[in-house]
Amino acid sequence: MSSLDCAELHFLLDRSGAIIAFQEKERAWAGALAFSSEELARRFIASSNLEVAEIVTLEVADPTAVSALIASLKKRPIRCLLLDLDYRSGAYQQVDFVGDRLGEVTPRQLTPGSGS
């Protein structure tokens, strides 16, 4: 495990303005897709053919913004960030929520066909 090492997080929004999340099969929770750079976000969009209306940016150093984001995500069954998800390999960094802040970063791997 390590700590988050980026100044900004980039989120994908759908047409209704909601942050796009991913839920693995047989899991009660989901993870919000987040990227450490806009380039990685655009690469994910291109490889996944996901319909994305907008990419929005959050400053990690702004505790008020981070807290508000986490509070809004917890209203949905979202309990972590899936940071820098590689669409082809399934590799990503899981960032759990610890109260109203971002917690440790843990490398994870999705298996093919595990999402909805």
N, C-alpha and C positions, 0 to 999 in steps of 0.2 A: 504494500500500500504506500501511497505517496500523497502529497497535497496538490491541489489544483495549480497548474503553472501556466496561466494565460491571463491576459488583462481584460479580455472581452469574451463573451459567449454569444454565439450566433444561433438563433432559433428559427425554425421553419414554421410559417403560419399557413393554414389552409384558407380557403375562400371566405370562410365565416370569421376569420381573425383568430382562431384558436391555435395554440401551439400543437404541432403534430407530435403524437406520442406513439409508442410501439409497445405492444403487450405480448409477451411470450405465452404460448399455449399452456394451460393448466396453472397459470399464475394469477393471483388476485389483483396484482398491481401492474402498473405500466411505467415506462420510463420516457421522459420527454427527450426528443432528439435535440442535441445541442452540438455545436462545433466550435473549435478553438480558433478558427479563421473562416472568413467568408469564402475563401477558395475551397476549403474542405466541404463546406455546405453546398456550394455549387457543384462540386464533383459528385457528391452524394445524389443530388437532384438529377444530374445527367445520367448516372449509372442506374438509378432506380426507376427512372421515368415517373417519379412521384409528382403529382400536381401540387405545386406550391405557389401560393399567391404572393408571398413576400418573405424576405429574410430580415429579421430584426436583431438588434444588437443590445446587449446588456453589459455595462461596466461591472466587472467582478469586484472592484474596490468600493462600490457604492452599496453599503450594507442595507440602506433603506430599500433600494430597488431589488436587491437579492431577497430580502425578507418578504417584500410584497409579491414577488414572483413565486416564491415557494408557497406562500399562503394561497395564492390563486391556483397553483397546480395541485395542492393537497385537497382542494374541493372536488377534484376529479380523482380517480384512483391512481395518481402518479406519485411515486415515492422516491424517484431518483432521476438523474440525467444519464442518458446514453451518449456519452461524449465521443465525438469523432468516429461514429459507426462507419465502418468500411462495408459498403453494400455487398461487395463480392466475397470477402473473406468472413464477414460476421464479427470481426474483431472490434472491440470498443473499450472505453474506459468507463466504468460505472462510478458516478458521483452520488453518494447517498445524501439525503437531507438529514441534518442533525438539528432538530428544532427548527429555527428559522434561518439557518445558515447552511452553506455547502460543506460537506464532510470530506472524508478521505477519498482518494481515487484508487480504484481497484481494477486491474486488467480483467476483462471478461471475453467470452467467445459465445456467440449465438450459433446454434446448429441450424442447418438448412430446414426450412419448413416449420420453424418454431414460433413464428409470429402471426399476428392477425392485425 
